[in-house]
Every structure is written in structure tokens, then in C-alpha cells.
Amino acid sequence: MKGDAIDPKGLIADAYQIEGIGAEECRTIFLDWALSVPVDVDTTTLIGTLMARHEADAPDHPMTAVLRDGLTKTAAPKRRGGFMRHRQPQS
């Protein structure tokens, strides 16, 4: 196994090793990582662990910024609505 329970494929760790990687590539890697996380796992906790692992050594790395954004957006999700919201009551 390449990674561990937090980063099973080692994607996030690898991103920090790629010289000259940009924000777009980091977002793509993050999305791949996020899609591989089991549905019943708290992603906020996982992202926090990844931040603790990598932020101190690479505070200005684009992946650190992506993780920070992911942590912020995961912590404050907004409901977008849905089917029931748009249903009109029967007269």
C-alpha cells in the first residue's frame, strides 16, 4: 500500500513532492483524493489531519491552499435546495 488511511493512494503526499506544481493541478489531485474517501468518513477531520501533516513544512505550497479551502468549504456547507423546496402545494 502506497499511502495510509488518511491518504490511501498517497496523492496528497505526492503533490507536495512535485516541483513547480500549480493550483489547478492541486485541485485536480484533491478532487481525486476526495472522491476516493468513503462516504461515511468525516472529510473535515481527514483534511485537518492532512493540514497538520504538511502545512508546517510547506505553508506556501498550492496544495496547502487547496486543503485550506477544502477545510473552510467543508466546515460551512450551504444547502442549495432541492425537489421539495420547489414543489407547489396542491389546491
PDB file with one MODEL, atoms N, CA, C and O in Angstrom:
MODEL        1
ATOM      1  N   MET A   1       0.846  -1.179   0.000  1.00  0.00           N
ATOM      2  CA  MET A   1       0.000   0.000   0.000  1.00  0.00           C
ATOM      3  C   MET A   1       0.892   1.243   0.000  1.00  0.00           C
ATOM      4  O   MET A   1       1.840   1.339   0.779  1.00  0.00           O
ATOM      5  N   LYS A   2       0.585   2.162  -0.856  1.00  0.00           N
ATOM      6  CA  LYS A   2       1.416   3.341  -1.010  1.00  0.00           C
ATOM      7  C   LYS A   2       1.225   4.358   0.116  1.00  0.00           C
ATOM      8  O   LYS A   2       2.204   4.887   0.643  1.00  0.00           O
ATOM      9  N   GLY A   3      -0.014   4.632   0.483  1.00  0.00           N
ATOM     10  CA  GLY A   3      -0.297   5.660   1.474  1.00  0.00           C
ATOM     11  C   GLY A   3      -0.699   5.078   2.815  1.00  0.00           C
ATOM     12  O   GLY A   3      -0.119   4.104   3.294  1.00  0.00           O
ATOM     13  N   ASP A   4      -1.714   5.705   3.411  1.00  0.00           N
ATOM     14  CA  ASP A   4      -2.245   5.251   4.693  1.00  0.00           C
ATOM     15  C   ASP A   4      -3.746   5.513   4.708  1.00  0.00           C
ATOM     16  O   ASP A   4      -4.327   5.820   3.667  1.00  0.00           O
ATOM     17  N   ALA A   5      -4.376   5.398   5.863  1.00  0.00           N
ATOM     18  CA  ALA A   5      -5.827   5.556   5.951  1.00  0.00           C
ATOM     19  C   ALA A   5      -6.283   6.973   5.589  1.00  0.00           C
ATOM     20  O   ALA A   5      -7.406   7.153   5.118  1.00  0.00           O
ATOM     21  N   ILE A   6      -5.444   7.961   5.800  1.00  0.00           N
ATOM     22  CA  ILE A   6      -5.806   9.356   5.518  1.00  0.00           C
ATOM     23  C   ILE A   6      -5.606   9.685   4.042  1.00  0.00           C
ATOM     24  O   ILE A   6      -6.404  10.419   3.459  1.00  0.00           O
ATOM     25  N   ASP A   7      -4.573   9.162   3.447  1.00  0.00           N
ATOM     26  CA  ASP A   7      -4.206   9.427   2.053  1.00  0.00           C
ATOM     27  C   ASP A   7      -3.851   8.089   1.399  1.00  0.00           C
ATOM     28  O   ASP A   7      -2.682   7.820   1.124  1.00  0.00           O
ATOM     29  N   PRO A   8      -4.877   7.242   1.149  1.00  0.00           N
ATOM     30  CA  PRO A   8      -4.632   5.863   0.720  1.00  0.00           C
ATOM     31  C   PRO A   8      -3.763   5.712  -0.525  1.00  0.00           C
ATOM     32  O   PRO A   8      -2.920   4.816  -0.585  1.00  0.00           O
ATOM     33  N   LYS A   9      -3.955   6.559  -1.499  1.00  0.00           N
ATOM     34  CA  LYS A   9      -3.175   6.460  -2.736  1.00  0.00           C
ATOM     35  C   LYS A   9      -1.888   7.278  -2.666  1.00  0.00           C
ATOM     36  O   LYS A   9      -1.067   7.223  -3.581  1.00  0.00           O
ATOM     37  N   GLY A  10      -1.713   8.028  -1.595  1.00  0.00           N
ATOM     38  CA  GLY A  10      -0.541   8.884  -1.463  1.00  0.00           C
ATOM     39  C   GLY A  10      -0.597  10.102  -2.361  1.00  0.00           C
ATOM     40  O   GLY A  10       0.432  10.718  -2.639  1.00  0.00           O
ATOM     41  N   LEU A  11      -1.788  10.455  -2.817  1.00  0.00           N
ATOM     42  CA  LEU A  11      -1.947  11.562  -3.760  1.00  0.00           C
ATOM     43  C   LEU A  11      -1.514  12.900  -3.188  1.00  0.00           C
ATOM     44  O   LEU A  11      -0.787  13.659  -3.829  1.00  0.00           O
ATOM     45  N   ILE A  12      -1.967  13.178  -1.979  1.00  0.00           N
ATOM     46  CA  ILE A  12      -1.656  14.472  -1.365  1.00  0.00           C
ATOM     47  C   ILE A  12      -0.162  14.561  -1.082  1.00  0.00           C
ATOM     48  O   ILE A  12       0.464  15.580  -1.371  1.00  0.00           O
ATOM     49  N   ALA A  13       0.409  13.507  -0.524  1.00  0.00           N
ATOM     50  CA  ALA A  13       1.848  13.489  -0.243  1.00  0.00           C
ATOM     51  C   ALA A  13       2.651  13.671  -1.526  1.00  0.00           C
ATOM     52  O   ALA A  13       3.633  14.412  -1.546  1.00  0.00           O
ATOM     53  N   ASP A  14       2.235  12.996  -2.596  1.00  0.00           N
ATOM     54  CA  ASP A  14       2.931  13.120  -3.879  1.00  0.00           C
ATOM     55  C   ASP A  14       2.864  14.548  -4.416  1.00  0.00           C
ATOM     56  O   ASP A  14       3.837  15.049  -4.980  1.00  0.00           O
ATOM     57  N   ALA A  15       1.725  15.196  -4.244  1.00  0.00           N
ATOM     58  CA  ALA A  15       1.568  16.569  -4.748  1.00  0.00           C
ATOM     59  C   ALA A  15       2.607  17.500  -4.133  1.00  0.00           C
ATOM     60  O   ALA A  15       3.122  18.399  -4.798  1.00  0.00           O
ATOM     61  N   TYR A  16       2.905  17.279  -2.871  1.00  0.00           N
ATOM     62  CA  TYR A  16       3.904  18.111  -2.199  1.00  0.00           C
ATOM     63  C   TYR A  16       5.315  17.855  -2.729  1.00  0.00           C
ATOM     64  O   TYR A  16       6.204  18.682  -2.524  1.00  0.00           O
ATOM     65  N   GLN A  17       5.536  16.738  -3.399  1.00  0.00           N
ATOM     66  CA  GLN A  17       6.850  16.403  -3.930  1.00  0.00           C
ATOM     67  C   GLN A  17       7.067  16.880  -5.367  1.00  0.00           C
ATOM     68  O   GLN A  17       8.195  16.882  -5.861  1.00  0.00           O
ATOM     69  N   ILE A  18       5.985  17.284  -6.033  1.00  0.00           N
ATOM     70  CA  ILE A  18       6.084  17.691  -7.438  1.00  0.00           C
ATOM     71  C   ILE A  18       6.575  19.137  -7.510  1.00  0.00           C
ATOM     72  O   ILE A  18       5.905  20.063  -7.053  1.00  0.00           O
ATOM     73  N   GLU A  19       7.733  19.301  -8.080  1.00  0.00           N
ATOM     74  CA  GLU A  19       8.343  20.621  -8.235  1.00  0.00           C
ATOM     75  C   GLU A  19       7.545  21.452  -9.239  1.00  0.00           C
ATOM     76  O   GLU A  19       7.254  20.989 -10.342  1.00  0.00           O
ATOM     77  N   GLY A  20       7.197  22.662  -8.860  1.00  0.00           N
ATOM     78  CA  GLY A  20       6.513  23.582  -9.764  1.00  0.00           C
ATOM     79  C   GLY A  20       5.039  23.299  -9.990  1.00  0.00           C
ATOM     80  O   GLY A  20       4.450  23.846 -10.922  1.00  0.00           O
ATOM     81  N   ILE A  21       4.432  22.467  -9.170  1.00  0.00           N
ATOM     82  CA  ILE A  21       3.008  22.155  -9.331  1.00  0.00           C
ATOM     83  C   ILE A  21       2.179  23.414  -9.080  1.00  0.00           C
ATOM     84  O   ILE A  21       2.522  24.232  -8.226  1.00  0.00           O
ATOM     85  N   GLY A  22       1.102  23.561  -9.818  1.00  0.00           N
ATOM     86  CA  GLY A  22       0.242  24.733  -9.686  1.00  0.00           C
ATOM     87  C   GLY A  22      -1.058  24.431  -8.973  1.00  0.00           C
ATOM     88  O   GLY A  22      -1.360  23.283  -8.646  1.00  0.00           O
ATOM     89  N   ALA A  23      -1.815  25.476  -8.742  1.00  0.00           N
ATOM     90  CA  ALA A  23      -3.085  25.356  -8.022  1.00  0.00           C
ATOM     91  C   ALA A  23      -4.084  24.467  -8.762  1.00  0.00           C
ATOM     92  O   ALA A  23      -4.793  23.681  -8.134  1.00  0.00           O
ATOM     93  N   GLU A  24      -4.146  24.583 -10.087  1.00  0.00           N
ATOM     94  CA  GLU A  24      -5.089  23.762 -10.858  1.00  0.00           C
ATOM     95  C   GLU A  24      -4.798  22.276 -10.694  1.00  0.00           C
ATOM     96  O   GLU A  24      -5.710  21.477 -10.482  1.00  0.00           O
ATOM     97  N   GLU A  25      -3.534  21.916 -10.794  1.00  0.00           N
ATOM     98  CA  GLU A  25      -3.159  20.514 -10.620  1.00  0.00           C
ATOM     99  C   GLU A  25      -3.471  20.041  -9.203  1.00  0.00           C
ATOM    100  O   GLU A  25      -3.918  18.911  -9.005  1.00  0.00           O
ATOM    101  N   CYS A  26      -3.236  20.906  -8.224  1.00  0.00           N
ATOM    102  CA  CYS A  26      -3.529  20.545  -6.829  1.00  0.00           C
ATOM    103  C   CYS A  26      -5.019  20.346  -6.613  1.00  0.00           C
ATOM    104  O   CYS A  26      -5.424  19.445  -5.879  1.00  0.00           O
ATOM    105  N   ARG A  27      -5.840  21.177  -7.243  1.00  0.00           N
ATOM    106  CA  ARG A  27      -7.296  20.996  -7.126  1.00  0.00           C
ATOM    107  C   ARG A  27      -7.733  19.673  -7.744  1.00  0.00           C
ATOM    108  O   ARG A  27      -8.598  18.985  -7.203  1.00  0.00           O
ATOM    109  N   THR A  28      -7.135  19.320  -8.874  1.00  0.00           N
ATOM    110  CA  THR A  28      -7.465  18.051  -9.519  1.00  0.00           C
ATOM    111  C   THR A  28      -7.067  16.874  -8.633  1.00  0.00           C
ATOM    112  O   THR A  28      -7.830  15.919  -8.484  1.00  0.00           O
ATOM    113  N   ILE A  29      -5.893  16.943  -8.056  1.00  0.00           N
ATOM    114  CA  ILE A  29      -5.421  15.888  -7.147  1.00  0.00           C
ATOM    115  C   ILE A  29      -6.322  15.799  -5.922  1.00  0.00           C
ATOM    116  O   ILE A  29      -6.670  14.705  -5.478  1.00  0.00           O
ATOM    117  N   PHE A  30      -6.701  16.962  -5.377  1.00  0.00           N
ATOM    118  CA  PHE A  30      -7.589  16.988  -4.213  1.00  0.00           C
ATOM    119  C   PHE A  30      -8.936  16.350  -4.556  1.00  0.00           C
ATOM    120  O   PHE A  30      -9.478  15.581  -3.762  1.00  0.00           O
ATOM    121  N   LEU A  31      -9.471  16.665  -5.724  1.00  0.00           N
ATOM    122  CA  LEU A  31     -10.750  16.091  -6.135  1.00  0.00           C
ATOM    123  C   LEU A  31     -10.645  14.571  -6.247  1.00  0.00           C
ATOM    124  O   LEU A  31     -11.540  13.850  -5.804  1.00  0.00           O
ATOM    125  N   ASP A  32      -9.567  14.090  -6.831  1.00  0.00           N
ATOM    126  CA  ASP A  32      -9.352  12.647  -6.924  1.00  0.00           C
ATOM    127  C   ASP A  32      -9.291  12.028  -5.530  1.00  0.00           C
ATOM    128  O   ASP A  32      -9.886  10.979  -5.281  1.00  0.00           O
ATOM    129  N   TRP A  33      -8.570  12.683  -4.626  1.00  0.00           N
ATOM    130  CA  TRP A  33      -8.488  12.208  -3.239  1.00  0.00           C
ATOM    131  C   TRP A  33      -9.875  12.186  -2.604  1.00  0.00           C
ATOM    132  O   TRP A  33     -10.270  11.191  -1.994  1.00  0.00           O
ATOM    133  N   ALA A  34     -10.616  13.294  -2.750  1.00  0.00           N
ATOM    134  CA  ALA A  34     -11.936  13.413  -2.113  1.00  0.00           C
ATOM    135  C   ALA A  34     -12.915  12.367  -2.637  1.00  0.00           C
ATOM    136  O   ALA A  34     -13.730  11.843  -1.878  1.00  0.00           O
ATOM    137  N   LEU A  35     -12.839  12.066  -3.921  1.00  0.00           N
ATOM    138  CA  LEU A  35     -13.737  11.062  -4.492  1.00  0.00           C
ATOM    139  C   LEU A  35     -13.406   9.654  -4.010  1.00  0.00           C
ATOM    140  O   LEU A  35     -14.251   8.762  -4.083  1.00  0.00           O
ATOM    141  N   SER A  36     -12.201   9.446  -3.523  1.00  0.00           N
ATOM    142  CA  SER A  36     -11.823   8.123  -3.037  1.00  0.00           C
ATOM    143  C   SER A  36     -12.099   7.936  -1.544  1.00  0.00           C
ATOM    144  O   SER A  36     -11.938   6.837  -1.015  1.00  0.00           O
ATOM    145  N   VAL A  37     -12.512   9.004  -0.868  1.00  0.00           N
ATOM    146  CA  VAL A  37     -12.829   8.917   0.560  1.00  0.00           C
ATOM    147  C   VAL A  37     -14.198   8.252   0.726  1.00  0.00           C
ATOM    148  O   VAL A  37     -15.154   8.651   0.061  1.00  0.00           O
ATOM    149  N   PRO A  38     -14.309   7.258   1.589  1.00  0.00           N
ATOM    150  CA  PRO A  38     -15.613   6.626   1.818  1.00  0.00           C
ATOM    151  C   PRO A  38     -16.662   7.647   2.282  1.00  0.00           C
ATOM    152  O   PRO A  38     -16.347   8.599   2.995  1.00  0.00           O
ATOM    153  N   VAL A  39     -17.893   7.429   1.866  1.00  0.00           N
ATOM    154  CA  VAL A  39     -18.984   8.365   2.147  1.00  0.00           C
ATOM    155  C   VAL A  39     -19.192   8.572   3.646  1.00  0.00           C
ATOM    156  O   VAL A  39     -19.521   9.680   4.070  1.00  0.00           O
ATOM    157  N   ASP A  40     -19.009   7.546   4.444  1.00  0.00           N
ATOM    158  CA  ASP A  40     -19.292   7.636   5.868  1.00  0.00           C
ATOM    159  C   ASP A  40     -18.140   8.210   6.698  1.00  0.00           C
ATOM    160  O   ASP A  40     -18.210   8.218   7.927  1.00  0.00           O
ATOM    161  N   VAL A  41     -17.093   8.685   6.043  1.00  0.00           N
ATOM    162  CA  VAL A  41     -15.932   9.237   6.743  1.00  0.00           C
ATOM    163  C   VAL A  41     -16.044  10.757   6.782  1.00  0.00           C
ATOM    164  O   VAL A  41     -16.451  11.380   5.802  1.00  0.00           O
ATOM    165  N   ASP A  42     -15.684  11.344   7.908  1.00  0.00           N
ATOM    166  CA  ASP A  42     -15.728  12.791   8.079  1.00  0.00           C
ATOM    167  C   ASP A  42     -14.537  13.428   7.362  1.00  0.00           C
ATOM    168  O   ASP A  42     -13.410  13.377   7.856  1.00  0.00           O
ATOM    169  N   THR A  43     -14.788  14.021   6.209  1.00  0.00           N
ATOM    170  CA  THR A  43     -13.699  14.603   5.425  1.00  0.00           C
ATOM    171  C   THR A  43     -13.056  15.796   6.117  1.00  0.00           C
ATOM    172  O   THR A  43     -11.875  16.064   5.898  1.00  0.00           O
ATOM    173  N   THR A  44     -13.797  16.512   6.939  1.00  0.00           N
ATOM    174  CA  THR A  44     -13.217  17.649   7.661  1.00  0.00           C
ATOM    175  C   THR A  44     -12.068  17.177   8.551  1.00  0.00           C
ATOM    176  O   THR A  44     -11.018  17.818   8.611  1.00  0.00           O
ATOM    177  N   THR A  45     -12.268  16.078   9.226  1.00  0.00           N
ATOM    178  CA  THR A  45     -11.222  15.523  10.083  1.00  0.00           C
ATOM    179  C   THR A  45     -10.018  15.084   9.255  1.00  0.00           C
ATOM    180  O   THR A  45      -8.873  15.337   9.631  1.00  0.00           O
ATOM    181  N   LEU A  46     -10.280  14.422   8.124  1.00  0.00           N
ATOM    182  CA  LEU A  46      -9.184  13.972   7.267  1.00  0.00           C
ATOM    183  C   LEU A  46      -8.386  15.155   6.720  1.00  0.00           C
ATOM    184  O   LEU A  46      -7.155  15.126   6.722  1.00  0.00           O
ATOM    185  N   ILE A  47      -9.069  16.178   6.258  1.00  0.00           N
ATOM    186  CA  ILE A  47      -8.375  17.357   5.730  1.00  0.00           C
ATOM    187  C   ILE A  47      -7.566  18.020   6.840  1.00  0.00           C
ATOM    188  O   ILE A  47      -6.437  18.454   6.610  1.00  0.00           O
ATOM    189  N   GLY A  48      -8.129  18.101   8.032  1.00  0.00           N
ATOM    190  CA  GLY A  48      -7.394  18.659   9.171  1.00  0.00           C
ATOM    191  C   GLY A  48      -6.123  17.884   9.466  1.00  0.00           C
ATOM    192  O   GLY A  48      -5.089  18.474   9.778  1.00  0.00           O
ATOM    193  N   THR A  49      -6.197  16.568   9.368  1.00  0.00           N
ATOM    194  CA  THR A  49      -5.017  15.730   9.583  1.00  0.00           C
ATOM    195  C   THR A  49      -3.978  15.970   8.487  1.00  0.00           C
ATOM    196  O   THR A  49      -2.783  16.055   8.769  1.00  0.00           O
ATOM    197  N   LEU A  50      -4.432  16.079   7.251  1.00  0.00           N
ATOM    198  CA  LEU A  50      -3.514  16.371   6.151  1.00  0.00           C
ATOM    199  C   LEU A  50      -2.848  17.730   6.331  1.00  0.00           C
ATOM    200  O   LEU A  50      -1.660  17.890   6.054  1.00  0.00           O
ATOM    201  N   MET A  51      -3.621  18.706   6.797  1.00  0.00           N
ATOM    202  CA  MET A  51      -3.057  20.040   7.060  1.00  0.00           C
ATOM    203  C   MET A  51      -1.984  19.950   8.145  1.00  0.00           C
ATOM    204  O   MET A  51      -0.910  20.536   8.007  1.00  0.00           O
ATOM    205  N   ALA A  52      -2.269  19.225   9.212  1.00  0.00           N
ATOM    206  CA  ALA A  52      -1.298  19.075  10.303  1.00  0.00           C
ATOM    207  C   ALA A  52      -0.018  18.407   9.817  1.00  0.00           C
ATOM    208  O   ALA A  52       1.077  18.721  10.286  1.00  0.00           O
ATOM    209  N   ARG A  53      -0.166  17.491   8.881  1.00  0.00           N
ATOM    210  CA  ARG A  53       0.970  16.767   8.330  1.00  0.00           C
ATOM    211  C   ARG A  53       1.870  17.629   7.447  1.00  0.00           C
ATOM    212  O   ARG A  53       3.095  17.512   7.492  1.00  0.00           O
ATOM    213  N   HIS A  54       1.259  18.485   6.654  1.00  0.00           N
ATOM    214  CA  HIS A  54       2.008  19.139   5.583  1.00  0.00           C
ATOM    215  C   HIS A  54       2.172  20.660   5.707  1.00  0.00           C
ATOM    216  O   HIS A  54       3.125  21.217   5.162  1.00  0.00           O
ATOM    217  N   GLU A  55       1.281  21.322   6.398  1.00  0.00           N
ATOM    218  CA  GLU A  55       1.276  22.784   6.394  1.00  0.00           C
ATOM    219  C   GLU A  55       2.552  23.394   6.968  1.00  0.00           C
ATOM    220  O   GLU A  55       3.072  24.359   6.407  1.00  0.00           O
ATOM    221  N   ALA A  56       3.061  22.866   8.053  1.00  0.00           N
ATOM    222  CA  ALA A  56       4.239  23.458   8.699  1.00  0.00           C
ATOM    223  C   ALA A  56       5.459  23.443   7.781  1.00  0.00           C
ATOM    224  O   ALA A  56       6.239  24.395   7.769  1.00  0.00           O
ATOM    225  N   ASP A  57       5.627  22.366   7.012  1.00  0.00           N
ATOM    226  CA  ASP A  57       6.772  22.258   6.112  1.00  0.00           C
ATOM    227  C   ASP A  57       6.575  22.985   4.788  1.00  0.00           C
ATOM    228  O   ASP A  57       7.547  23.308   4.105  1.00  0.00           O
ATOM    229  N   ALA A  58       5.321  23.246   4.420  1.00  0.00           N
ATOM    230  CA  ALA A  58       5.050  23.862   3.122  1.00  0.00           C
ATOM    231  C   ALA A  58       3.857  24.824   3.204  1.00  0.00           C
ATOM    232  O   ALA A  58       2.839  24.606   2.546  1.00  0.00           O
ATOM    233  N   PRO A  59       3.980  25.884   4.007  1.00  0.00           N
ATOM    234  CA  PRO A  59       2.841  26.787   4.191  1.00  0.00           C
ATOM    235  C   PRO A  59       2.419  27.539   2.929  1.00  0.00           C
ATOM    236  O   PRO A  59       1.264  27.950   2.813  1.00  0.00           O
ATOM    237  N   ASP A  60       3.339  27.724   1.985  1.00  0.00           N
ATOM    238  CA  ASP A  60       3.028  28.468   0.762  1.00  0.00           C
ATOM    239  C   ASP A  60       2.781  27.566  -0.452  1.00  0.00           C
ATOM    240  O   ASP A  60       2.632  28.054  -1.573  1.00  0.00           O
ATOM    241  N   HIS A  61       2.739  26.274  -0.227  1.00  0.00           N
ATOM    242  CA  HIS A  61       2.521  25.324  -1.324  1.00  0.00           C
ATOM    243  C   HIS A  61       1.072  25.428  -1.807  1.00  0.00           C
ATOM    244  O   HIS A  61       0.166  25.613  -0.994  1.00  0.00           O
ATOM    245  N   PRO A  62       0.841  25.313  -3.115  1.00  0.00           N
ATOM    246  CA  PRO A  62      -0.539  25.372  -3.631  1.00  0.00           C
ATOM    247  C   PRO A  62      -1.458  24.307  -3.031  1.00  0.00           C
ATOM    248  O   PRO A  62      -2.654  24.551  -2.874  1.00  0.00           O
ATOM    249  N   MET A  63      -0.924  23.134  -2.695  1.00  0.00           N
ATOM    250  CA  MET A  63      -1.771  22.099  -2.093  1.00  0.00           C
ATOM    251  C   MET A  63      -2.221  22.518  -0.698  1.00  0.00           C
ATOM    252  O   MET A  63      -3.328  22.180  -0.276  1.00  0.00           O
ATOM    253  N   THR A  64      -1.388  23.237   0.009  1.00  0.00           N
ATOM    254  CA  THR A  64      -1.784  23.737   1.332  1.00  0.00           C
ATOM    255  C   THR A  64      -2.964  24.686   1.184  1.00  0.00           C
ATOM    256  O   THR A  64      -3.908  24.636   1.973  1.00  0.00           O
ATOM    257  N   ALA A  65      -2.915  25.547   0.177  1.00  0.00           N
ATOM    258  CA  ALA A  65      -4.030  26.471  -0.069  1.00  0.00           C
ATOM    259  C   ALA A  65      -5.302  25.704  -0.432  1.00  0.00           C
ATOM    260  O   ALA A  65      -6.390  26.053   0.025  1.00  0.00           O
ATOM    261  N   VAL A  66      -5.167  24.665  -1.250  1.00  0.00           N
ATOM    262  CA  VAL A  66      -6.320  23.851  -1.641  1.00  0.00           C
ATOM    263  C   VAL A  66      -6.906  23.139  -0.422  1.00  0.00           C
ATOM    264  O   VAL A  66      -8.125  23.095  -0.257  1.00  0.00           O
ATOM    265  N   LEU A  67      -6.046  22.586   0.428  1.00  0.00           N
ATOM    266  CA  LEU A  67      -6.529  21.932   1.647  1.00  0.00           C
ATOM    267  C   LEU A  67      -7.231  22.932   2.555  1.00  0.00           C
ATOM    268  O   LEU A  67      -8.277  22.634   3.132  1.00  0.00           O
ATOM    269  N   ARG A  68      -6.652  24.114   2.676  1.00  0.00           N
ATOM    270  CA  ARG A  68      -7.265  25.171   3.493  1.00  0.00           C
ATOM    271  C   ARG A  68      -8.661  25.495   2.961  1.00  0.00           C
ATOM    272  O   ARG A  68      -9.618  25.592   3.730  1.00  0.00           O
ATOM    273  N   ASP A  69      -8.770  25.663   1.642  1.00  0.00           N
ATOM    274  CA  ASP A  69     -10.073  25.930   1.028  1.00  0.00           C
ATOM    275  C   ASP A  69     -11.041  24.779   1.274  1.00  0.00           C
ATOM    276  O   ASP A  69     -12.208  25.000   1.596  1.00  0.00           O
ATOM    277  N   GLY A  70     -10.558  23.563   1.123  1.00  0.00           N
ATOM    278  CA  GLY A  70     -11.409  22.392   1.357  1.00  0.00           C
ATOM    279  C   GLY A  70     -11.891  22.319   2.787  1.00  0.00           C
ATOM    280  O   GLY A  70     -13.031  21.933   3.046  1.00  0.00           O
ATOM    281  N   LEU A  71     -11.034  22.685   3.710  1.00  0.00           N
ATOM    282  CA  LEU A  71     -11.413  22.678   5.122  1.00  0.00           C
ATOM    283  C   LEU A  71     -12.458  23.746   5.408  1.00  0.00           C
ATOM    284  O   LEU A  71     -13.413  23.499   6.144  1.00  0.00           O
ATOM    285  N   THR A  72     -12.290  24.906   4.844  1.00  0.00           N
ATOM    286  CA  THR A  72     -13.230  26.013   5.038  1.00  0.00           C
ATOM    287  C   THR A  72     -14.583  25.697   4.416  1.00  0.00           C
ATOM    288  O   THR A  72     -15.621  25.904   5.044  1.00  0.00           O
ATOM    289  N   LYS A  73     -14.574  25.199   3.193  1.00  0.00           N
ATOM    290  CA  LYS A  73     -15.828  24.921   2.489  1.00  0.00           C
ATOM    291  C   LYS A  73     -16.543  23.697   3.051  1.00  0.00           C
ATOM    292  O   LYS A  73     -17.771  23.628   3.003  1.00  0.00           O
ATOM    293  N   THR A  74     -15.801  22.739   3.578  1.00  0.00           N
ATOM    294  CA  THR A  74     -16.414  21.561   4.183  1.00  0.00           C
ATOM    295  C   THR A  74     -17.035  21.911   5.528  1.00  0.00           C
ATOM    296  O   THR A  74     -18.068  21.356   5.903  1.00  0.00           O
ATOM    297  N   ALA A  75     -16.408  22.824   6.247  1.00  0.00           N
ATOM    298  CA  ALA A  75     -16.895  23.186   7.573  1.00  0.00           C
ATOM    299  C   ALA A  75     -18.188  23.985   7.512  1.00  0.00           C
ATOM    300  O   ALA A  75     -18.959  23.981   8.472  1.00  0.00           O
ATOM    301  N   ALA A  76     -18.438  24.664   6.409  1.00  0.00           N
ATOM    302  CA  ALA A  76     -19.627  25.508   6.302  1.00  0.00           C
ATOM    303  C   ALA A  76     -20.399  25.216   5.019  1.00  0.00           C
ATOM    304  O   ALA A  76     -20.483  26.072   4.138  1.00  0.00           O
ATOM    305  N   PRO A  77     -20.967  24.008   4.907  1.00  0.00           N
ATOM    306  CA  PRO A  77     -21.713  23.699   3.689  1.00  0.00           C
ATOM    307  C   PRO A  77     -22.995  24.510   3.620  1.00  0.00           C
ATOM    308  O   PRO A  77     -23.600  24.840   4.640  1.00  0.00           O
ATOM    309  N   LYS A  78     -23.394  24.823   2.402  1.00  0.00           N
ATOM    310  CA  LYS A  78     -24.632  25.581   2.199  1.00  0.00           C
ATOM    311  C   LYS A  78     -25.612  24.709   1.456  1.00  0.00           C
ATOM    312  O   LYS A  78     -25.256  24.030   0.493  1.00  0.00           O
ATOM    313  N   ARG A  79     -26.833  24.734   1.905  1.00  0.00           N
ATOM    314  CA  ARG A  79     -27.869  23.956   1.245  1.00  0.00           C
ATOM    315  C   ARG A  79     -28.273  24.680  -0.026  1.00  0.00           C
ATOM    316  O   ARG A  79     -28.499  25.890  -0.026  1.00  0.00           O
ATOM    317  N   ARG A  80     -28.358  23.933  -1.087  1.00  0.00           N
ATOM    318  CA  ARG A  80     -28.674  24.520  -2.377  1.00  0.00           C
ATOM    319  C   ARG A  80     -30.138  24.354  -2.732  1.00  0.00           C
ATOM    320  O   ARG A  80     -30.577  24.855  -3.767  1.00  0.00           O
ATOM    321  N   GLY A  81     -30.886  23.681  -1.923  1.00  0.00           N
ATOM    322  CA  GLY A  81     -32.286  23.470  -2.260  1.00  0.00           C
ATOM    323  C   GLY A  81     -32.486  22.076  -2.790  1.00  0.00           C
ATOM    324  O   GLY A  81     -31.585  21.239  -2.731  1.00  0.00           O
ATOM    325  N   GLY A  82     -33.645  21.835  -3.299  1.00  0.00           N
ATOM    326  CA  GLY A  82     -33.917  20.505  -3.831  1.00  0.00           C
ATOM    327  C   GLY A  82     -35.333  20.397  -4.315  1.00  0.00           C
ATOM    328  O   GLY A  82     -36.045  21.393  -4.446  1.00  0.00           O
ATOM    329  N   PHE A  83     -35.726  19.202  -4.573  1.00  0.00           N
ATOM    330  CA  PHE A  83     -37.026  18.923  -5.152  1.00  0.00           C
ATOM    331  C   PHE A  83     -38.171  19.467  -4.294  1.00  0.00           C
ATOM    332  O   PHE A  83     -39.060  20.144  -4.812  1.00  0.00           O
ATOM    333  N   MET A  84     -38.160  19.184  -3.009  1.00  0.00           N
ATOM    334  CA  MET A  84     -39.272  19.572  -2.138  1.00  0.00           C
ATOM    335  C   MET A  84     -39.401  21.090  -2.016  1.00  0.00           C
ATOM    336  O   MET A  84     -40.504  21.606  -1.836  1.00  0.00           O
ATOM    337  N   ARG A  85     -38.324  21.780  -2.108  1.00  0.00           N
ATOM    338  CA  ARG A  85     -38.351  23.237  -1.977  1.00  0.00           C
ATOM    339  C   ARG A  85     -39.123  23.874  -3.123  1.00  0.00           C
ATOM    340  O   ARG A  85     -39.766  24.908  -2.940  1.00  0.00           O
ATOM    341  N   HIS A  86     -39.065  23.275  -4.282  1.00  0.00           N
ATOM    342  CA  HIS A  86     -39.664  23.865  -5.476  1.00  0.00           C
ATOM    343  C   HIS A  86     -41.061  23.325  -5.783  1.00  0.00           C
ATOM    344  O   HIS A  86     -41.699  23.753  -6.744  1.00  0.00           O
ATOM    345  N   ARG A  87     -41.517  22.413  -4.989  1.00  0.00           N
ATOM    346  CA  ARG A  87     -42.851  21.838  -5.211  1.00  0.00           C
ATOM    347  C   ARG A  87     -43.936  22.819  -4.835  1.00  0.00           C
ATOM    348  O   ARG A  87     -43.851  23.485  -3.803  1.00  0.00           O
ATOM    349  N   GLN A  88     -44.917  22.907  -5.639  1.00  0.00           N
ATOM    350  CA  GLN A  88     -46.073  23.756  -5.354  1.00  0.00           C
ATOM    351  C   GLN A  88     -47.132  22.917  -4.646  1.00  0.00           C
ATOM    352  O   GLN A  88     -47.402  21.788  -5.055  1.00  0.00           O
ATOM    353  N   PRO A  89     -47.734  23.456  -3.590  1.00  0.00           N
ATOM    354  CA  PRO A  89     -48.788  22.689  -2.915  1.00  0.00           C
ATOM    355  C   PRO A  89     -50.013  22.528  -3.829  1.00  0.00           C
ATOM    356  O   PRO A  89     -50.342  23.417  -4.615  1.00  0.00           O
ATOM    357  N   GLN A  90     -50.670  21.382  -3.704  1.00  0.00           N
ATOM    358  CA  GLN A  90     -51.885  21.130  -4.480  1.00  0.00           C
ATOM    359  C   GLN A  90     -53.034  21.956  -3.913  1.00  0.00           C
ATOM    360  O   GLN A  90     -53.163  22.079  -2.695  1.00  0.00           O
ATOM    361  N   SER A  91     -53.862  22.518  -4.774  1.00  0.00           N
ATOM    362  CA  SER A  91     -55.021  23.309  -4.313  1.00  0.00           C
ATOM    363  C   SER A  91     -56.222  22.470  -4.082  1.00  0.00           C
ATOM    364  O   SER A  91     -57.270  22.986  -3.694  1.00  0.00           O
TER     365      SER A  91
ENDMDL
END
